[in-house]
Amino acid sequence: MEDNVYRVRPRDVRMTFRTKRSVPKLGVMLVGWGGNNGSTVTAAVLANKMNLTWRTKEKIQKANYYGSLTQAS
C-alpha cells in the first residue's frame, strides 16, 4: 500500500450452497381463487390466522368464521 491506494484484483471462487428443504407430497389446486369469493375467503383465513381485532362503537370485535357459516347456510 502506497499513498493510501488500494489495489483490487478480481478472483474466482467456486461455492456450493445446500439448503434443507422438504417438498410436500400433497398439494391443493385452487381454481377460481382470484374472484370476489376467493379474495373474501383469503381475507377471512388471514384475519383468523393473525387473530385480528378491531374496535366498533360498542366493543372490540375479534375475527371468526361465524359470518361465513351464516351466509353459507
C-alpha positions in Angstrom: 0.0 0.0 0.0 1.5 3.2 -1.1 0.0 6.7 -0.6 -3.2 5.2 0.8 -4.1 3.5 -2.5 -5.6 0.0 -2.5 -5.3 -2.3 -5.4 -8.1 -4.8 -6.0 -7.9 -7.8 -8.3 -10.8 -10.0 -9.4 -10.9 -13.5 -8.1 -13.0 -16.6 -9.0 -14.2 -18.7 -6.1 -16.5 -21.7 -6.6 -19.1 -22.1 -3.9 -21.8 -24.7 -3.3 -24.9 -23.9 -1.3 -27.0 -26.6 0.2 -30.4 -26.0 1.8 -32.6 -28.3 3.7 -36.0 -28.4 2.1 -38.7 -31.0 2.0 -41.2 -30.9 -0.8 -44.7 -31.7 0.4 -46.3 -34.8 -1.1 -49.8 -33.3 -1.1 -51.0 -30.1 -2.6 -54.2 -28.3 -3.4 -55.1 -26.8 -6.7 -57.3 -23.7 -6.2 -59.4 -22.8 -9.1 -61.3 -19.5 -9.3 -59.4 -18.1 -6.3 -58.9 -14.7 -8.0 -62.6 -13.6 -8.0 -64.6 -11.9 -5.3 -65.3 -15.1 -3.3 -61.6 -16.0 -3.4 -60.4 -12.7 -2.1 -63.1 -12.8 0.7 -62.0 -16.3 1.7 -58.4 -15.3 1.6 -59.1 -12.3 3.8 -61.1 -14.4 6.3 -58.4 -17.0 6.6 -55.6 -14.4 7.1 -57.7 -12.5 9.6 -58.3 -15.6 11.7 -54.7 -16.7 11.4 -53.4 -13.3 12.6 -56.1 -13.0 15.3 -57.1 -9.6 14.1 -59.3 -7.4 16.2 -61.0 -4.0 15.5 -62.9 -1.5 17.6 -66.6 -0.7 17.0 -68.9 1.7 18.8 -69.9 -1.0 21.3 -66.9 -3.2 21.8 -63.8 -4.8 20.3 -64.5 -7.4 17.7 -62.4 -10.5 17.0 -62.1 -12.3 13.7 -64.0 -15.5 13.4 -65.8 -17.7 10.8 -69.3 -17.1 12.1 -70.3 -14.8 9.2 -69.1 -17.3 6.6 -71.2 -20.0 8.3 -74.3 -18.0 8.5 -74.1 -16.8 4.9 -73.4 -20.3 3.6 -76.4 -21.8 5.2 
